[in-house]
Amino acid sequence: MSSFRKLMAGPEMSQSARIGFYIAGVVLGGMSALLGTVTHSGGIDGGITGVVVALLTILAGSAAFLLLSGSTGWVCYGLGLLLTLLLSSMHSDGDGIGTINQYLTTWWSYGAPAALLLGVVVAWIGYLILGADQASDTDNTDSN
């Protein structure tokens, strides 16, 4: 089996642990979106730092949920993230979050889904570098 398929399948765990990861993915995806919505506005260091922190949070969460629970956990994280972004941007006229620069919101709006997808690439590279694929192949050959 290819390394990407093994990554997408996720590690072996009990059904209750999987359900816990799926619920945590939705909740933490939503919290990442809320955190990013607040920090992207330029409150940290008055500029681009807030957007970078927000996008790195999503990138790390995306990679972590893919590594820890496979593609279904990653989808749950992504659903929580994207639904929260959608709900927080609907009817936002007169909201209390103002940005220092109007382009920061554009970077956040387009960058969050891109960081979610880029997390797959980061997780796959990490999976290959750490040798998880080779270690499982060695275990299979030793048992034969």
C-alpha positions as CSV (number, residue, x, y, z in Angstrom):
1,M,0.0,0.0,0.0
2,S,1.3,3.4,-0.8
3,S,2.4,5.8,1.9
4,F,-0.4,8.3,1.0
5,R,-3.1,5.6,1.3
6,K,-1.6,4.6,4.7
7,L,-1.7,8.2,5.9
8,M,-5.3,8.6,4.8
9,A,-6.3,5.4,6.5
10,G,-4.9,6.7,9.8
11,P,-3.6,4.7,12.7
12,E,-5.5,1.7,14.2
13,M,-7.6,2.7,17.2
14,S,-10.9,1.7,18.8
15,Q,-14.2,2.9,17.6
16,S,-14.8,5.1,20.6
17,A,-11.4,6.7,20.2
18,R,-12.2,7.4,16.5
19,I,-15.6,9.0,17.4
20,G,-13.8,11.1,20.1
21,F,-11.3,12.3,17.4
22,Y,-14.1,13.2,15.0
23,I,-16.0,15.2,17.6
24,A,-12.7,16.9,18.7
25,G,-12.0,17.7,15.0
26,V,-15.3,19.5,14.6
27,V,-14.9,21.4,17.9
28,L,-11.2,22.3,17.4
29,G,-11.8,23.2,13.8
30,G,-14.5,25.7,14.9
31,M,-12.2,27.1,17.6
32,S,-9.4,27.5,15.1
33,A,-11.7,29.5,12.9
34,L,-12.8,31.7,15.7
35,L,-9.2,32.3,16.9
36,G,-8.2,33.1,13.4
37,T,-11.1,35.5,12.9
38,V,-10.0,37.5,15.9
39,T,-6.2,37.4,15.4
40,H,-6.3,38.1,11.6
41,S,-7.6,41.6,12.2
42,G,-4.2,43.0,13.1
43,G,-4.4,43.0,16.8
44,I,-1.1,41.2,17.2
45,D,1.8,43.5,16.3
46,G,-0.6,45.7,14.3
47,G,-0.2,44.0,11.0
48,I,0.5,40.8,9.1
49,T,1.6,38.8,12.2
50,G,-2.1,38.1,13.1
51,V,-2.8,36.6,9.7
52,V,0.4,34.5,9.9
53,V,-0.5,33.2,13.3
54,A,-4.1,32.4,12.2
55,L,-3.0,30.5,9.1
56,L,-0.3,28.6,10.9
57,T,-2.8,27.5,13.5
58,I,-5.0,26.0,10.8
59,L,-2.0,24.5,9.0
60,A,-0.9,22.7,12.2
61,G,-4.4,21.6,13.1
62,S,-5.0,20.2,9.6
63,A,-1.7,18.2,9.6
64,A,-2.3,17.0,13.2
65,F,-5.8,15.7,12.6
66,L,-4.7,13.9,9.4
67,L,-1.8,12.3,11.2
68,L,-3.7,11.3,14.3
69,S,-7.0,10.1,12.8
70,G,-6.7,9.8,9.1
71,S,-8.8,11.4,6.4
72,T,-12.1,11.3,8.3
73,G,-10.7,13.2,11.2
74,W,-9.2,15.7,8.8
75,V,-12.6,16.1,7.1
76,C,-14.2,16.7,10.5
77,Y,-11.6,19.4,11.3
78,G,-12.2,21.0,8.0
79,L,-16.0,20.9,8.4
80,G,-15.8,22.6,11.8
81,L,-13.4,25.2,10.4
82,L,-15.3,26.0,7.2
83,L,-18.8,26.0,8.8
84,T,-17.5,28.3,11.5
85,L,-16.0,30.6,8.9
86,L,-19.2,30.6,7.0
87,L,-21.3,31.3,10.0
88,S,-19.0,34.0,11.4
89,S,-19.0,35.9,8.0
90,M,-22.8,35.8,7.5
91,H,-24.6,39.0,8.5
92,S,-21.4,40.6,9.7
93,D,-22.5,44.2,9.1
94,G,-21.8,46.3,12.1
95,D,-19.7,43.7,13.9
96,G,-17.2,44.6,16.5
97,I,-14.1,43.2,14.7
98,G,-12.4,45.9,12.6
99,T,-9.3,45.2,10.7
100,I,-6.3,47.6,10.4
101,N,-6.1,46.8,6.7
102,Q,-8.9,45.6,4.5
103,Y,-6.6,43.1,2.7
104,L,-6.0,41.2,6.0
105,T,-9.6,39.9,5.8
106,T,-9.0,38.9,2.1
107,W,-5.9,37.0,3.1
108,W,-7.7,35.3,5.9
109,S,-10.8,34.4,3.8
110,Y,-8.8,32.8,1.0
111,G,-5.9,31.6,3.1
112,A,-7.8,29.5,5.6
113,P,-9.1,27.0,3.1
114,A,-5.7,27.0,1.4
115,A,-4.0,26.3,4.7
116,L,-6.4,23.5,5.4
117,L,-5.4,21.8,2.1
118,L,-1.7,22.6,2.6
119,G,-1.9,20.7,5.9
120,V,-2.3,17.5,3.9
121,V,0.9,18.1,2.1
122,V,2.7,18.9,5.3
123,A,1.4,15.8,7.0
124,W,2.4,13.6,4.1
125,I,5.9,15.1,4.1
126,G,6.2,14.6,7.8
127,Y,4.9,11.0,7.5
128,L,7.6,10.2,4.9
129,I,10.4,11.9,6.9
130,L,9.6,10.2,10.1
131,G,9.7,6.9,8.4
132,A,6.3,5.7,9.6
133,D,5.8,4.0,6.2
134,Q,9.1,2.1,6.3
135,A,8.6,1.1,10.0
136,S,5.2,-0.5,9.2
137,D,6.8,-2.3,6.2
138,T,9.6,-3.7,8.4
139,D,7.1,-4.9,10.9
140,N,5.2,-6.8,8.2
141,T,8.3,-8.5,6.9
142,D,9.5,-9.5,10.3
143,S,6.2,-11.2,11.1
144,N,6.4,-13.4,8.0
